[in-house]
Amino acid sequence: MIFITGPLLAGKQRYIRETLGLSPDEFARRAVWDVQDLAAREPDLPALAEALSQREIVIATEMGGGVVPTDPEERAAREAAGRLSCLLAERADSVVRVCCGLPQVLKGTLPC
């Protein structure tokens, strides 16, 4: 599994589509994205991470930067998203952080 992470609107989807030469339809079949949103609704994060890791490409938006929310539910959702990202990174063959459209390999090699 290739795990792509990075800030909102940083070019994560564009990077992986161009790198792997995927059409929009191929991308939709092979990838799952915005997985950080799933973390807030799933109490069993290890099971969610295991299910997501069966996909070829998993994309999550980093949520840990910036001001910490004052709302307890928003803080819990942000923490769950971070924990899910850690679990996905453990399971991934390749982890790439994309910022400003530029890839940075954190684990494994750049997909090609």
GUTOR-364119 format. One line per 3 residues: number of its first residue (from 0); their letters; for each residue y, x, z of N, C-alpha, C, O. Coordinates in nm, 4 decimals. Each point is the difference from the previous one (the first is absolute). Layout:
<recs>
NUM	a	Y,X,Z,Y,X,Z,Y,X,Z,Y,X,Z ~ ...
</recs>
This chain:
<recs>
0	mif	-0.1177,0.0849,0.0000,0.1177,-0.0849,0.0000,0.1237,0.0892,0.0000,0.0043,0.1033,0.0667 ~ 0.0946,-0.1450,-0.1419,0.1300,0.0666,-0.0039,0.0948,-0.0845,0.0845,0.0188,-0.1185,-0.0275 ~ 0.0402,0.1780,0.1289,0.0954,-0.0696,0.0848,0.1389,0.0535,-0.0314,0.0265,0.1196,0.0123
3	itg	0.0615,-0.2103,-0.0529,0.1378,0.0346,-0.0350,0.0909,-0.0636,0.1044,-0.0117,-0.1190,0.0291 ~ 0.1011,0.1977,0.0263,0.0944,-0.0519,0.0975,0.1386,0.0565,-0.0292,0.0146,0.0950,-0.0769 ~ 0.0840,-0.1529,0.1375,0.1375,0.0448,-0.0179,0.0972,-0.1124,0.0288,-0.0410,-0.1134,0.0249
6	pll	0.1693,0.1441,-0.0283,0.1020,-0.1003,0.0294,0.0007,-0.1143,-0.1014,-0.0561,0.0104,-0.1091 ~ 0.1205,-0.1179,0.1481,0.0174,-0.1164,-0.0872,0.0736,0.0412,-0.1271,0.1000,0.0716,0.0065 ~ -0.1483,-0.1157,-0.1202,0.0616,0.0223,-0.1316,0.0155,0.1486,-0.0340,0.0984,0.0402,-0.0620
9	agk	-0.1961,0.0404,0.1028,0.0062,0.1444,-0.0240,-0.0760,0.0434,-0.1250,-0.0010,0.1185,-0.0333 ~ -0.0632,-0.2135,-0.0368,-0.0717,0.0337,-0.1225,-0.1498,0.0164,0.0160,-0.0642,0.0642,-0.0831 ~ 0.0074,-0.1209,0.1879,-0.1431,0.0149,0.0270,-0.0850,-0.0597,-0.1120,-0.0880,0.0670,-0.0540
12	qry	0.1141,-0.1922,0.0194,-0.0790,-0.0659,-0.1038,0.0216,0.0665,-0.1354,-0.0957,0.0227,-0.0740 ~ 0.2177,0.0077,0.0422,0.0289,0.0650,-0.1286,-0.0712,0.1345,-0.0101,-0.0581,0.0325,-0.1036 ~ 0.0629,0.0452,0.2113,-0.0643,0.1307,0.0005,-0.1493,-0.0121,-0.0314,-0.0501,0.0686,-0.0892
15	ire	-0.0202,-0.1541,0.1608,-0.1455,-0.0065,-0.0182,-0.0357,-0.0619,-0.1347,-0.0984,0.0401,-0.0622 ~ 0.1768,-0.1372,0.0167,-0.0270,-0.0588,-0.1328,0.0163,0.1045,-0.1091,-0.0840,0.0100,-0.0895 ~ 0.1915,0.0682,0.0960,0.0233,0.1022,-0.1030,-0.1008,0.1143,0.0114,-0.0484,0.0503,-0.1013
18	tlg	0.0169,-0.0096,0.2232,-0.0935,0.1103,0.0201,-0.1389,-0.0334,-0.0540,-0.0642,0.0831,-0.0642 ~ 0.0191,-0.2041,0.0903,-0.1333,-0.0409,-0.0438,0.0007,-0.0714,-0.1349,-0.1060,-0.0362,-0.0511 ~ 0.2240,0.0155,-0.0071,0.0101,-0.0670,-0.1293,-0.0464,-0.1446,0.0034,-0.0696,-0.0455,-0.0907
21	lsp	0.1080,-0.0266,0.1952,-0.0453,-0.1377,0.0180,0.0991,-0.1006,-0.0559,0.1207,0.0113,0.0215 ~ -0.1723,-0.1088,-0.0928,0.0827,-0.1135,-0.0426,0.0250,-0.0869,0.1232,-0.0680,0.0160,0.1014 ~ 0.1642,-0.1075,-0.1087,0.0222,-0.0895,0.1147,-0.1261,-0.0779,0.0393,-0.0262,-0.0194,0.1187
24	def	-0.0514,-0.0249,-0.2172,-0.1233,-0.0735,0.0304,-0.1047,0.0890,0.0664,-0.0660,-0.0417,0.0952 ~ 0.0508,0.1642,-0.1454,-0.0950,0.0936,0.0607,0.0402,0.0315,0.1436,-0.0833,0.0045,0.0905 ~ 0.2122,0.0170,-0.0727,0.0508,0.0292,0.1337,-0.0316,-0.1147,0.0951,-0.0451,0.0229,0.1122
27	arr	0.0684,-0.1458,-0.1564,-0.0254,-0.1169,0.0844,-0.1476,-0.0120,0.0373,-0.0321,-0.0467,0.1093 ~ -0.0569,0.0876,-0.1969,-0.1440,-0.0066,0.0277,-0.0468,0.1123,0.0928,-0.0901,-0.0198,0.0816 ~ 0.1504,0.1356,-0.0942,-0.0505,0.1190,0.0699,0.0728,0.0316,0.1304,-0.0474,0.0817,0.0789
30	avw	0.1609,-0.1448,-0.0558,0.0832,0.0363,0.1159,0.0283,-0.1191,0.0896,-0.0068,-0.1158,-0.0413 ~ 0.0384,0.1483,0.1635,0.0530,-0.0976,0.0940,0.1244,0.0634,0.0613,-0.0013,0.1184,0.0340 ~ 0.1078,-0.1953,-0.0197,0.1254,0.0563,0.0490,0.0607,-0.0922,0.1046,-0.0452,-0.1126,0.0210
33	dvq	0.1487,0.1639,0.0436,0.0657,-0.0687,0.1119,-0.0988,-0.0301,0.1118,0.0085,-0.1037,0.0658 ~ -0.1029,0.1963,-0.0449,-0.1014,-0.0217,0.1033,0.0602,0.0015,0.1404,-0.0620,-0.0499,0.0939 ~ 0.1804,0.1056,-0.0783,0.0644,0.0003,0.1316,0.0231,-0.1427,0.0486,0.0016,-0.0246,0.1206
36	dla	0.0164,-0.0695,-0.2127,0.0204,-0.1395,0.0376,-0.1278,-0.0628,0.0561,0.0062,-0.0922,0.0813 ~ -0.1206,0.1420,-0.1244,-0.1281,-0.0524,0.0487,-0.0249,0.0394,0.1452,-0.0655,-0.0730,0.0743 ~ 0.1176,0.1877,-0.0345,-0.0262,0.0536,0.1339,0.0482,-0.0934,0.1104,-0.0640,-0.0102,0.1047
39	are	0.1752,-0.0575,-0.1268,0.0564,-0.0872,0.1030,-0.0861,-0.1244,0.0227,0.0053,-0.0610,0.1068 ~ -0.0841,0.0241,-0.2070,-0.0794,-0.1232,0.0097,-0.1461,0.0255,0.0358,-0.0747,-0.0948,0.0243 ~ 0.0332,0.2201,-0.0207,-0.1412,0.0337,0.0223,-0.0170,0.0717,0.1331,0.0481,0.1122,0.0159
42	pdl	-0.1157,-0.1751,0.0802,-0.0164,0.0652,0.1306,-0.0981,0.1181,-0.0028,0.0091,0.0891,0.0844 ~ -0.1018,-0.0873,-0.1797,-0.1000,0.1066,-0.0071,0.0403,0.1000,-0.1089,-0.0482,-0.0074,-0.1130 ~ 0.1368,0.1004,0.1482,0.0509,0.0960,-0.0987,-0.1084,0.0913,-0.0561,0.0031,0.0282,-0.1198
45	pal	-0.0990,0.0198,0.1992,-0.1067,0.0815,-0.0603,-0.0798,-0.0752,-0.1073,-0.0355,0.0577,-0.1028 ~ 0.0078,-0.1848,0.1266,-0.0732,-0.0796,-0.1005,0.0858,-0.0195,-0.1247,-0.0505,0.0072,-0.1120 ~ 0.1793,-0.0317,0.1309,0.0900,-0.0147,-0.1149,0.0060,0.1295,-0.0791,-0.0067,-0.0019,-0.1229
48	aea	0.0194,0.1143,0.1923,0.0055,0.1302,-0.0673,-0.1295,0.0261,-0.0767,0.0035,0.0511,-0.1119 ~ -0.1155,-0.0852,0.1702,-0.1286,0.0207,-0.0671,-0.0080,-0.0853,-0.1272,-0.0443,0.0481,-0.1043 ~ 0.0866,-0.1735,0.1129,-0.0018,-0.0878,-0.1175,0.0953,0.0517,-0.1086,-0.0359,0.0028,-0.1177
51	lsq	0.1551,0.0374,0.1564,0.0973,0.0498,-0.0973,-0.0452,0.1309,-0.0630,0.0295,0.0264,-0.1165 ~ -0.1003,0.0547,0.1922,-0.0417,0.1307,-0.0519,-0.1059,-0.0117,-0.1098,-0.0333,0.0991,-0.0650 ~ -0.0188,-0.2180,0.0445,-0.0955,-0.0218,-0.1091,0.0717,-0.0136,-0.1352,-0.0633,0.0065,-0.1053
54	rei	0.1951,-0.0254,0.1095,0.0788,-0.0082,-0.1229,0.0280,0.1406,-0.0500,-0.0031,0.0958,0.0774 ~ 0.0303,-0.0833,-0.2055,0.0268,0.1320,-0.0582,0.1365,0.0545,0.0408,0.0146,0.1191,0.0278 ~ 0.0858,-0.2080,-0.0246,0.1375,0.0400,0.0280,0.0565,-0.0940,0.1062,-0.0056,-0.1220,-0.0148
57	via	0.0599,0.1799,0.1218,0.0615,-0.0788,0.1066,0.1416,0.0537,0.0206,0.0208,0.1206,0.0135 ~ 0.0764,-0.2128,-0.0113,0.1409,0.0388,0.0126,0.0617,-0.0704,0.1209,-0.0142,-0.1210,0.0178 ~ 0.0832,0.2003,0.0648,0.0684,-0.0547,0.1166,0.1425,0.0535,0.0049,0.0255,0.1169,-0.0288
60	tem	0.0651,-0.2038,0.0653,0.1385,0.0410,0.0220,0.0144,0.0463,0.1438,-0.0430,-0.0682,0.0930 ~ 0.1042,0.1855,-0.0754,0.0259,0.0508,0.1354,0.0989,-0.0916,0.0700,0.1009,-0.0407,-0.0576 ~ -0.1312,0.0092,0.1816,0.0869,-0.0899,0.0757,0.0553,0.0641,0.1261,0.0760,-0.0639,0.0727
63	ggg	-0.1120,0.1877,-0.0451,0.0340,0.0621,0.1269,0.1365,0.0638,0.0076,0.0427,0.0384,0.1089 ~ 0.0274,-0.0255,-0.2198,0.1311,0.0640,0.0042,0.1093,-0.0991,0.0336,-0.0153,-0.1203,-0.0210 ~ 0.1229,0.1699,0.0720,0.1145,-0.0868,0.0244,0.0051,-0.0537,0.1416,-0.0644,0.0522,0.0910
66	vvp	0.1415,-0.1561,-0.0750,0.0244,-0.0603,0.1303,-0.1238,-0.0770,0.0464,-0.0609,-0.0737,-0.0776 ~ 0.0250,0.0912,0.2029,-0.1132,-0.0729,0.0568,0.0439,-0.1443,0.0241,0.1027,-0.0243,0.0634 ~ -0.1807,-0.0711,-0.1140,0.0373,-0.1408,0.0184,0.0019,-0.0398,0.1480,-0.0820,0.0475,0.0786
69	tdp	0.1747,-0.1336,-0.0420,0.0055,-0.0494,0.1372,-0.1006,-0.1120,0.0230,-0.0429,-0.0221,0.1133 ~ 0.0049,-0.0484,-0.2188,-0.0953,-0.1088,0.0110,-0.1409,0.0556,0.0244,-0.0466,0.0837,-0.0773 ~ -0.0218,-0.1284,0.1831,-0.1330,0.0522,0.0310,-0.1020,-0.0195,-0.1126,-0.0833,0.0876,-0.0235
72	eer	0.0890,-0.2003,-0.0455,-0.0947,-0.0245,-0.1100,0.0245,0.0962,-0.1163,-0.0950,0.0490,-0.0611 ~ 0.2201,-0.0222,0.0308,0.0322,0.0945,-0.1075,-0.0436,0.1419,0.0373,-0.0503,0.0739,-0.0846 ~ 0.0696,-0.0365,0.2106,-0.0457,0.1322,0.0457,-0.1518,0.0110,-0.0087,-0.0531,0.1030,-0.0415
75	aar	-0.0163,-0.2097,0.0808,-0.1469,0.0005,-0.0055,-0.0490,0.0095,-0.1441,-0.0968,0.0707,-0.0284 ~ 0.1637,-0.1420,-0.0631,-0.0382,0.0051,-0.1413,0.0212,0.1403,-0.0566,-0.0821,0.0500,-0.0768 ~ 0.1906,0.0112,0.1146,0.0295,0.1360,-0.0472,-0.1011,0.0998,0.0552,-0.0438,0.0901,-0.0715
78	eaa	0.0070,-0.1058,0.1974,-0.1001,0.0880,0.0594,-0.1357,-0.0196,-0.0677,-0.0699,0.0972,-0.0282 ~ 0.0331,-0.2214,0.0025,-0.1278,-0.0282,-0.0668,-0.0023,0.0607,-0.1400,-0.1024,0.0531,-0.0428 ~ 0.2132,-0.0604,-0.0278,0.0076,0.0587,-0.1345,-0.0203,0.1507,0.0062,-0.0696,0.0569,-0.0841
81	grl	0.1292,0.0074,0.1822,-0.0168,0.1441,0.0157,-0.1428,0.0372,0.0345,-0.0538,0.0972,-0.0529 ~ -0.0079,-0.1741,0.1413,-0.1395,0.0268,0.0364,-0.0931,-0.0214,-0.1192,-0.0941,0.0768,-0.0200 ~ 0.1204,-0.1815,-0.0593,-0.0808,-0.0236,-0.1197,0.0134,0.1168,-0.0971,-0.0996,0.0436,-0.0577
84	scl	0.2191,0.0068,0.0391,0.0198,0.1141,-0.0897,-0.0795,0.1213,0.0474,-0.0580,0.0716,-0.0816 ~ 0.0550,-0.0483,0.2115,-0.0787,0.1118,0.0534,-0.1482,-0.0191,-0.0288,-0.0683,0.0947,-0.0390 ~ 0.0187,-0.2147,0.0576,-0.1412,-0.0294,-0.0256,-0.0332,0.0149,-0.1485,-0.1065,0.0506,-0.0353
87	lae	0.1974,-0.0944,-0.0509,-0.0224,0.0139,-0.1442,0.0019,0.1465,-0.0419,-0.0812,0.0425,-0.0822 ~ 0.1736,0.0345,0.1385,0.0079,0.1424,-0.0333,-0.1280,0.0725,0.0408,-0.0453,0.0896,-0.0712 ~ -0.0130,-0.1269,0.1837,-0.1279,0.0594,0.0430,-0.1092,-0.0227,-0.1037,-0.0799,0.0894,-0.0279
90	rad	0.0770,-0.2098,-0.0291,-0.1070,-0.0392,-0.0911,0.0245,0.0457,-0.1443,-0.0936,0.0038,-0.0799 ~ 0.2154,0.0301,0.0464,0.0373,0.0303,-0.1384,-0.0496,0.1364,-0.0454,-0.0090,0.0941,0.0789 ~ -0.0231,-0.0853,-0.2075,-0.0307,0.1285,-0.0619,0.1291,0.0759,-0.0286,0.0059,0.1226,0.0084
93	svv	0.0970,-0.1996,-0.0422,0.1294,0.0576,-0.0351,0.1097,-0.0843,0.0636,-0.0025,-0.1228,-0.0087 ~ 0.0991,0.1889,0.0730,0.1166,-0.0683,0.0567,0.1234,0.0629,-0.0624,0.0192,0.1215,0.0055 ~ 0.0647,-0.2066,-0.0653,0.1210,0.0477,-0.0657,0.1187,-0.0793,0.0532,-0.0019,-0.1230,0.0014
96	rvc	0.1039,0.1938,0.0418,0.1260,-0.0640,0.0400,0.0960,0.0143,-0.1166,0.0207,0.1096,-0.0521 ~ 0.0376,-0.2217,0.0116,0.0959,0.0012,-0.1098,0.1371,-0.0354,0.0557,0.0180,-0.1043,0.0629 ~ 0.0774,0.1919,-0.0866,0.1379,-0.0219,0.0425,0.0903,0.0398,-0.1164,-0.0156,0.1083,-0.0564
99	cgl	0.1083,-0.1938,0.0208,0.0898,0.0247,-0.1141,-0.0800,0.0226,-0.1288,0.0432,0.0738,-0.0885 ~ -0.1599,-0.1378,0.0792,-0.0834,0.0133,-0.1186,-0.0802,0.1280,-0.0072,-0.0735,0.0216,-0.0964 ~ 0.0862,0.0638,0.1969,-0.0687,0.1288,0.0000,-0.1210,-0.0031,0.0929,0.0124,-0.0398,0.1158
102	pqv	-0.1294,0.0813,-0.1649,-0.1200,-0.0016,0.0820,-0.0104,0.1240,0.0885,0.0370,0.1106,-0.0394 ~ -0.0881,-0.1325,0.1593,-0.0289,0.1087,0.0927,-0.1422,-0.0244,0.0509,-0.0263,-0.1003,0.0663 ~ -0.0642,0.1917,-0.0975,-0.1393,-0.0148,0.0413,-0.0118,0.0330,0.1480,0.0392,0.1081,0.0438
105	lkg	-0.0934,-0.2019,0.0326,-0.0223,0.0217,0.1424,-0.1470,0.0305,0.0279,-0.0328,0.0618,0.1013 ~ -0.0549,-0.1049,-0.1907,-0.1433,0.0194,0.0180,-0.0663,-0.0025,-0.1370,0.0356,-0.0819,-0.0848 ~ -0.1304,0.1698,0.0630,-0.0713,0.0029,-0.1279,0.0852,0.0593,-0.1097,0.0780,0.0924,0.0230
108	tlp	-0.0936,-0.1463,-0.1427,0.0747,0.0492,-0.1162,0.0722,-0.1155,-0.0679,-0.0314,-0.1168,0.0226 ~ 0.1281,0.1514,-0.1057,0.0693,-0.1029,-0.0784,-0.0994,-0.0680,-0.0921,-0.0777,0.0679,-0.0671 ~ 0.0780,-0.1982,0.0621,-0.0875,-0.0689,-0.0938,0.0462,0.0264,-0.1427,0.1197,0.0081,-0.0275
111	c	-0.2165,0.0051,-0.0630,0.0383,0.0195,-0.1399,-0.0978,-0.0693,-0.0923,0.0159,0.0052,-0.1219
</recs>
